[in-house]
Amino acid sequence: MKHILTIGLLFFLGNSYAQEILPADIQIKTALLAAPADQKDNATVLGYDASGKLVTLRKGDGKLVCLADDPKKEGISVACYSANLEPFMARGRELLAEGKTEKEKQKIRNQEIDEGKLVMPKEPNILYVLNGAEANYNKTTGELKDGNIRYAFYVPYATQESTGMSTKPSIPGMPWLMEAGTAKAHIMIVPPKKQ
């Protein structure tokens, strides 16, 4: 019985820590770590209120939307993307909130794009993602040491033939085309991790 109580307490503490909602100003500062310097001041930032609901923490007048770290997930991960991608991103969040799996979400969004229900921009649009370890994150200042960034340029229905781009990275950091030929085709650039 003592072991069960100890395990239960550890589980509770682990979950309560993982779901800690940081102050809005810290969420904003951390989310903007993924943004290019010239777009930080005007970016819209989405983050989490005290109940854990995703809300707009700061409305910007720029063309970038930044997403704060999800307190329910392990590690630190923030992203910024072209405002043109917001319908696509919002639909993904909506499907996950409905209880769909990641695989189901991808399938539904692809189908909705193919059917014209969900519109993807025709021109390339950028996504910046910054990841890091919780051990390297300062919750008081919003600073992250040794984070790793990656970039994705959404180019719907692009193929190896239409771009001349490889569909697999053969050397670290080289651009490559992921999900070629689909509505979610995107050029991935993953710089080598810092040593």
N, C-alpha and C positions, 0 to 999 in steps of 0.2 A: 504494500500500500504506500509506504514511504517513497519508493522508487517511482510509482505512478504519479504521486503528487509533485515530486521533483521534476519529472519529465514534463508534466502539465505546466508547471510554473515556468520552466525554461522555454517551452513553446509559446506561452503567453508573452513573456518578456521579449522573445525574439520577434514575435509578430508586432508587438506594440512599438518596438524600436524601428522595425522596417516600415511602419506606417506613420512615423512622426511627420507631421506637416510643418515645414519650416516657414518662417515669416515671409510675407510676399516679397519684400525687398531682397531677401536672400535668394528666393526662387528666381526672381527676375535677373539678378546678377549672375547666377549660375547658368541660367538658360542662355543668356547673351554671350557666354564663353564660346558658343558654337558659331556665333555670327561674325561676319567680316567687320573689321573696325569701322568702315565707312557706312555701315547700316545699323549699328547698335542703337543709336539714339532714336531712330524712327520706327523700330520694329515693334510689332504687336507681340505681347507675351502672354501665353496661356499657362496656367498653373493650377494649384489646388487650394480650395478654401478649407476652413477648419473641419468640415465634414468629409473631406477627401474628394469632393466633386470638382471636376475640371471647369475652370472659369477663366474669363479674361482678366488677368492681373493688371495689364497695361495696354491701352489701345494706342497704337501708333499710326502714323500717316504714311509709313513707308511701304515697301513691297515685300517685306519679309515677316513671317510668323515664326516665333520661337516657342518651343515647348519645354517646360520645366521638367525636372527629374520626377519620375513617377515614384512616390514614396512606398508603393506596394512591391516594387521590384528591387532585386539585389543590385548592388553597384550603383554607379552614377552614369546616367545617360541623358543628354540633352540634345535637342535638334532645332535647327532653323531651316525653313524652306520658303520658296517663293509663294507669295499669297495666292498665285494662280492655282497652286496645288491644294488649297484649303478644302474645297469640296471633296476631293479624293481622300485627303487625310481625315476629315471629319466623318466621312462615311465609314472609314475603317474603325474609328473609335466608337461610332454608333453600333456597328455590328458586334464588336467585342463586348460592349455594354449589354447587348441583348443575349450574351452568353455563347456567341459563336466562337469556334476555335480559330486559331490563326489560319489554318488551312482553309476552313470554310469562309473566313473573311476574304482571303485572296481570291477564291473561286467566285464568290458573289460579286465582288467589285469588278473582276475581269469580265464577268458576264454582263453586268450593268453597263460597263463601258462599251462592250461590243454591241449591245442593244441600243446605245445612245441615251440611256437613262442617266448615266453619270458621265460628265464631259471632262476629258483630259485636254490640257492645252496642246495645241499643235506644235508650238515652238518648244525648244529645250527649256526646262526649268530645273533649278538646283535644289538639292537637299544637302545640308551639312549635319553630320552627327558626331558628337564628341562623347566618348566613353572613358570611364576611369574607375579605379577601385575606391570603395568607401574609405579605406584606410588612408587614402591620399586626399580626402575631401575635408575641408574645414567648414562645418555647419554654421559657424559664427560669422565667418567672413564671406562665404560663398565661393572660396577659391579652391581650385582643383590642381594638384601637382601631377605631372606625368600623364596627362590625358592623351588619348589617341583620337585623331579626327579622321573621318572618311567623307568622301563626296559622292553624290549620285546626281547625274543629269538625266532627268526623265525625257525620253525621246520615244513616244508611243509608236509601236509597230516597227521600230528600226530593226534591221537585220544585219548580219555579217556582210551580206551582199550589198546592202544600201550604204553601209558605213565603212567597209573595209576593216572593221575592228574585230579583234579576236573575241571569242565568247568564253575564254578562260584566261586568267592571268598567268603568264609563263615566267615573269620575273617580278619581284616585289615592287609595288608602286606603279606598275604599268596600268593604263586605262584598259578596261575590257567591257564588253556588252553583256549585261545580265538580262535574263528573261527575253531574249531576242525574239522578235516577231509578235510579241504580245502587247496589249495595251499598257502594260507596266514595264516595257523595255526601258532600261536605264544604263548609262555609262557609269561604271564604278571606278573610283580612284581611291585606293587604300594605301596611303603612305606607310612605309615600314614603321613598326612600333619603335618607340624610343627605348634605348637600352639602359 
